[in-house]
């Protein structure tokens, strides 16, 4: 269907691509995630005119912020909660704008960055961020803009601007012409190219004492391993944990991955 739209009404196909790109699908939360909600302290923040649903597990002066990916939810990190609590942290998460129980139908990287910045100010003393997929790109983008967090764990996170667009084009069977039109739209609307929003650009502006752990599965079809490999070429201090057979989302439930992430943060957080 999309190729026909590109051929017959390319202007409409381009507008539809922009709409789809910024409109996340809201999936139903599994029962285990709903159970994790019941053990949290819930609070809301008004960010950019939208109520953002936030969650807090535990009660500590040291905070781990978890940031979900596109079409995700805070409770996807439920398996991380108890290990962090045992290590003396509290865990704070949120459903991003237009995600989960938060308001809105569309969102973008800038709004996610504003949300992260606002929550870190509200909570205080965030020792580290653990992020998945798009949440990793948003977290790194926020850190490059002065967010006072010096330890980041990015799990299955995209970094290459062109590959992000190409992945989306493949999903809807769109052509490179639509991708090029989208790049022009971004440049016109925001005054800078799409690549300037990518993690390959953000990593150039992190503080000198920044600690970064990348966790990526070699069988990830949604965000291929090359994203992490390219980031490591730019930021030589990054560490990579490469897994196999976990794909894009099951990696958040793997016990060894969780242990490795907690250990990394224990070693690199500013107030051990």
Secondary structure, DSSP 8 states (H G I E B T S, - for coil): -HHHHHHH-HHHHHHHHHHHHT--------HHHHHHHHTSEEEEEEETTEEEEEEEES--SSEEEEE--TT--GGGGHHHHHHHHHTT-EEEEE--TTSTTSS-S---HHHHHHHHHHHHHHH--EEEEEEETHHHHHHHHHHHTT-S--EEEEES----HHHHHHHHHHHHT--HHHHHHHHHHHHHHHSS-GGGGSHHHHGGGS-TT-EEEEEEETT-SSS-THHHHHHHHH-TT-EEEEESS-TTTGGGG-HHHHHHHHHHHHHH-S--
